[in-house]
Amino acid sequence: MRIAAGLVLAALVCVSAGWSSGVAPPRRPWLWQCEQIHLDEAKDACYIRLLRQDIERSGNPATELPRIDRLARAAGTSLYGRCHLLMHTVGREWAAAHHLTIEQLQNVEPRSNDPGCSAGFGMGLVMYLGPQIIATGGKSALPSCGRLPTQYRRYTCVHSLGHALMRGYHETLFLAVGACSKLGARFAPDCAQGAFHDYWIALRGADETTSPVHAVRSARALCVTYPALRGGVLVPLLHRARAGAEHLHGGGRRAHVPGPRGGPA
């Protein structure tokens, strides 16, 4: 009996020593609360809420989004893979809460070339501005896009105009593409690529889109309808879609903006 009691006491001393040695428990990944939710819609809602809270606390999306990209990559969870699409919603919500205007866009655009969280948030901002942008067919936003300091950020901004025009025209592809075509040779293809990208998203009703009326689901038919855009816009976008640039991946939604024409994604 004394031997057993002694063993118990020794075990307690060892455990106590371990607790008092300062050994930290394993670190949980960033936003782990959301990652352990198994239902995708609930997981997305959790991430959207916490990401929005983080940005609001920072007071400066332009500098906070690059930090979020780094944290999401380092987390080792599904967050970074789904962050671009999640940030569409976060960006729209943030812009609505702060009554964003076209004139303010350049000040809050994320200062990053990252195609994940930063690019998604920037697109969400421009999507929110759709009603302001549609009055000029996108031309009112071009100065803000053109003043961004890197090719990728300028591309992302113009690509976002295509998304915004599609939302403004209630997913009517020919109206959005027509507006893009009037932006000039420098901007029209990237804008049109954004419009077609939003069209693919709308076909499955994702990202708060409305389903297109008389939807055309054949890529071949779209190429025939828009022959001028086939080589520089449609074919690269379709290749990326087939390669899985936007798909259900590992139980989580994943979407990335295609890269600039002729440049890296």
Secondary structure, DSSP 8 states (H G I E B T S, - for coil): -HHHHHHHHHHHHHHHHHHHTT-------TTHHHHT--SHHHHHHHHHHHHHHHHHHHS-HHHHHHHHHHHHHHH-SSHHHHHHHHHHHHHHHHHHHTT--GGGHHHHS-S---TTHHHHHHHHHHHHTHHHHHTTTTGGGHHHHHTSSSHHHHHHHHHHHHHHHHHHTTT-HHHHHHHHHTT-TTTHHHHHHHHHHHHHHHHTT-TT----TT----HHHHHHH-GGGIIIIIHHHHHHHHHTSEEEETTEEEE-----TTS--
